Amino acid sequence: MVTKIQRVVEELIELGEVMPSHTWYEEIVSKLRDEIPTYSWVGFYWVTGDHLILGAWDGPEATEHVRINIGEGICGQAASTGETVIVDDVNEHSNYLACFPSTKSEIVVPIFKGGEVIGELDIDGDKEGAFTSEDQRQLERLAQAIADQMKSEG
């Protein structure tokens, strides 16, 4: 049985084969947020020096965290370790940077190029435990497709 997140990721990967990357990133954040009810805010952060800089995003409002130090917060942690981070309850995580009062959980999936983290997909959920191992698997597939597209673009 195909899960909703699997179907959405497959559609997004197919779109990435025909869209320019900047348009594709906008489509990714919009479609993930629109199609997956537990995803309340979706955005990309890109590594620039020792910082993460906010790129395309979709949510009810902008985050104040448009620039994050590598190692700071959940996003900075994922960038420094190169591992996906899932936080089931942001109130119990000492390294969480609060963005919205409604956020209860978060997943951050690194994007690699040449073995280095060059960006990440950051998703907030409005309920505790919003992200499953299936979400992680599918979002990591999407991150790999993004990395593959970057390689083909040079």
C-alpha positions in Angstrom: 0.0 0.0 0.0 1.3 3.4 -1.0 1.2 6.0 1.8 0.2 9.6 1.3 3.7 10.9 2.0 5.2 8.3 -0.4 2.7 9.4 -3.2 3.5 13.0 -2.6 7.2 12.5 -2.6 7.0 10.4 -5.8 5.0 13.2 -7.5 7.6 15.8 -6.3 10.5 13.8 -7.6 8.8 13.5 -11.0 8.3 17.3 -11.1 12.0 17.8 -10.3 12.9 16.1 -13.5 11.2 18.8 -15.6 11.3 21.9 -13.4 14.2 24.3 -12.8 15.4 23.9 -9.2 14.2 27.3 -7.9 10.7 26.6 -9.1 10.9 23.0 -7.8 11.8 24.1 -4.3 8.8 26.4 -4.2 6.6 23.5 -5.4 8.1 21.1 -2.8 7.3 23.4 0.2 3.9 24.2 -1.1 2.8 20.7 -2.0 4.2 19.1 1.2 2.3 21.6 3.4 -0.9 21.4 1.3 -1.0 17.6 1.0 0.2 16.4 4.4 -2.1 17.7 7.1 0.4 17.2 9.9 3.0 19.5 8.2 2.3 23.1 9.4 5.4 24.9 8.1 7.9 23.6 5.5 11.1 25.3 4.5 14.6 25.0 3.1 17.7 26.2 4.7 20.9 26.5 2.7 24.4 26.4 4.2 26.4 29.6 3.6 29.7 29.6 5.5 28.9 28.9 9.2 25.2 29.7 8.8 22.0 28.3 7.5 20.0 30.8 5.4 16.3 30.4 4.9 15.2 29.7 1.3 11.8 28.8 -0.1 9.2 28.2 2.6 5.4 27.8 3.1 3.4 28.3 6.2 0.9 30.6 7.8 3.6 33.1 8.6 7.4 33.8 8.2 9.8 32.6 10.8 12.1 35.1 12.5 14.9 32.5 12.1 16.1 33.5 8.6 19.8 32.9 9.6 20.9 30.2 12.0 24.4 29.3 13.2 25.5 25.8 12.4 25.1 23.8 15.6 22.3 26.0 16.9 18.8 24.7 17.2 17.5 21.6 15.6 18.4 22.9 12.1 21.9 23.7 13.2 22.2 20.3 14.8 21.2 18.5 11.7 23.6 20.6 9.6 26.5 19.9 12.0 25.9 16.1 12.4 24.7 15.4 8.9 21.8 13.3 10.3 18.1 13.6 10.2 16.7 14.9 13.5 13.2 14.2 14.6 11.9 15.9 17.7 8.5 14.5 18.9 8.0 17.3 21.5 9.9 20.5 21.0 9.1 21.6 24.6 11.3 18.8 25.9 14.3 19.6 23.6 16.8 22.0 25.1 18.3 22.9 21.7 15.0 23.9 20.0 14.7 27.5 18.6 11.0 28.4 19.0 9.4 29.8 15.9 5.7 29.5 16.4 3.7 28.8 19.6 1.7 26.2 17.7 4.8 24.0 16.8 4.9 20.8 18.8 7.3 18.7 16.8 9.9 19.0 14.0 11.9 17.0 11.5 15.0 18.3 9.8 16.5 16.3 6.8 20.0 17.2 5.5 20.7 17.6 1.8 24.2 16.6 0.7 26.4 17.5 -2.2 29.9 16.0 -2.5 29.6 14.4 0.9 28.9 17.8 2.6 25.7 19.1 4.0 24.7 22.0 1.7 21.1 22.5 2.9 18.2 20.9 4.6 14.4 20.5 4.6 12.8 21.7 7.8 9.2 20.8 8.7 7.2 21.7 11.8 4.2 19.9 13.0 1.3 21.2 15.2 1.0 18.0 17.1 3.4 16.0 19.2 4.9 13.0 17.4 3.8 14.2 14.0 6.7 12.5 12.1 7.0 8.8 11.6 9.8 6.6 10.3 7.9 6.6 7.0 8.1 10.4 6.9 11.8 10.2 7.5 12.4 7.6 4.8 10.3 9.5 2.2 11.8 12.9 3.0 15.3 11.5 2.9 14.4 10.1 -0.6 13.3 13.6 -1.6 16.5 15.1 -0.2 18.5 12.6 -2.3 16.5 13.6 -5.4 17.3 17.3 -4.7 21.0 16.4 -4.4 20.9 14.4 -7.6 19.3 17.3 -9.5 22.1 19.6 -8.1 24.7 17.2 -9.4 23.2 17.2 -12.9 23.0 21.0 -12.9 26.6 21.2 -12.0 
